[in-house]
């Protein structure tokens, strides 16, 4: 019997300012980066958690004094 490992990605909701910071640090839009939804005239941004993305997100939080 063949076993396959299914990789599950966690996503976190981020603000527009967090998205702009992460894009400036090289995080791309797409499967392993930032995605968004469109609802009327509003966008909601999400970040796929990876080691690099999590490190940059913590760096952002530290830079604005959250953690």
N, C-alpha and C positions, 0 to 999 in steps of 0.2 A: 504494500500500500504506500502510495506516495503522499508525503506531507508537504503542504505549501505553507509558508509563513506569510501571513497577511499583515502588511505594515499599515498601522492606523496612525493618522496624523491628527494632532490636536490643533484646534484653532482658537484664537482669542480675539475678542473685539477690541479694536484700537481706534483712537481719535484721528482726525485729519492731521493734527500736529504731529502725532506719533508716526503716521504714514509718511509725512513729508520728511521727517528726520530719518526714518529707515530707508527711504528712497535715496536720500543724499548720501547714505552710507553704503549704497550698492545693492540693497534688497530689491529684487525685481517683482513685477506683477506676474502672477501665474501660479501654477500648482504648488511650488515650494516656497512661495513668497507671500505677496499681498494680493488679496482679492477684494471685490466690493460688490455691493448690491445697489440697485437704483430703485428708489421709491419716490415718485413724484419729483420733487426738486432736491432730494436729499440722498446722500450716499452713506452707506454704512461700510466701514473697512474692517477687514479681518486679516490676521497674520497667522500663517502656518508655523507652528512651533517646531523649530529645529535647534540644534545646538548654537549655530551662528545667530539665527534670528532672536533666540531667547537672550543671548549675550548682549546683542545690540539693543533690545528692548529694555533690559535692565540698565544699560548704559544711559539710555534716554531718561528713564525714571530717576536715576541718580543725578543726572544733569539738571533736572528741574526740581530736585529735592523731595521726591516722593519716598524713596527708600534709601 
